[in-house]
Amino acid sequence: MASPEIHHDPVGHRFTAVVDGLEAEVAYRYEDDVLVISHTGVPRPLEGRGIASALVRAVFEFAREAGVRVRPACSYAAGWIEKHVQYADLLA
């Protein structure tokens, strides 16, 4: 599957992707100058298609461009960073 189109909602503090009419998301908040990934959610029919991974990658790419550190507080993002060490330099 091609990577889904990802949208960043900076006001709502989330990244989203709509696939097959269903919305997946990564929510975040700021704690001081650290971007904290608080939730990754993918509807069950979309699981296993790499959508959560693409969303978390988008958050890390955004953080790199913005020059902020990241703390993966949700279990999915914490597991994701262990497999994608090229982003480890962004960890708070």
C-alpha positions in Angstrom: 0.0 0.0 0.0 1.2 3.5 -0.8 1.7 5.8 2.2 -1.6 7.5 3.1 -2.0 11.3 2.7 -1.3 12.8 6.1 -2.6 16.0 7.4 -1.3 18.1 10.3 -3.8 20.0 12.5 -1.5 22.2 14.6 -4.5 23.8 16.4 -5.9 20.4 17.3 -2.4 19.0 18.0 -2.8 15.9 15.8 -1.8 14.3 12.6 -4.5 12.4 10.7 -5.0 10.2 7.7 -8.3 9.1 6.1 -8.1 5.7 4.5 -11.2 3.9 3.1 -13.3 6.6 4.7 -11.9 5.9 8.2 -9.7 8.3 10.2 -6.5 7.3 11.9 -4.7 9.7 14.2 -1.7 10.6 16.3 -2.4 13.1 19.0 0.2 15.1 20.8 0.7 17.9 23.3 3.5 20.2 24.3 5.2 20.0 27.7 7.5 23.0 27.8 9.5 22.6 24.6 9.0 18.9 24.2 6.4 17.4 21.8 4.7 14.5 23.6 3.0 11.8 21.5 0.0 11.0 23.7 -2.1 8.7 21.5 -2.0 6.7 18.3 -5.3 5.4 17.1 -6.1 3.3 14.0 -9.6 1.9 13.4 -9.5 -1.9 13.5 -10.3 -2.4 9.7 -7.1 -0.4 8.9 -4.7 -2.2 11.2 -1.7 -3.9 9.8 -1.4 -1.5 6.8 1.4 0.7 8.1 -0.8 3.7 8.7 0.2 4.2 12.4 3.8 3.9 11.4 3.4 6.6 8.7 1.6 8.9 11.1 4.3 8.6 13.8 7.0 9.1 11.2 5.3 12.3 10.1 5.3 13.5 13.7 9.1 12.9 14.0 9.7 14.5 10.6 7.7 17.6 11.8 9.7 17.7 15.0 13.0 17.5 13.1 12.0 20.4 10.9 10.7 22.4 13.9 13.8 21.7 16.0 11.9 20.2 18.9 12.5 17.1 21.0 9.9 14.2 21.2 8.7 12.0 24.0 6.7 9.0 22.8 4.3 8.6 25.7 1.9 6.1 24.0 2.9 2.5 23.7 2.8 2.4 19.9 5.1 5.4 19.5 7.5 4.1 22.1 7.8 0.7 20.3 8.1 2.5 16.9 11.1 4.6 17.9 12.9 1.4 19.0 12.7 0.2 15.4 13.5 3.5 13.8 16.8 4.5 15.4 17.4 7.2 12.8 15.1 9.4 14.8 16.6 8.6 18.2 18.5 11.9 18.2 15.1 13.7 18.6 14.2 11.9 21.9 13.8 14.1 24.9 
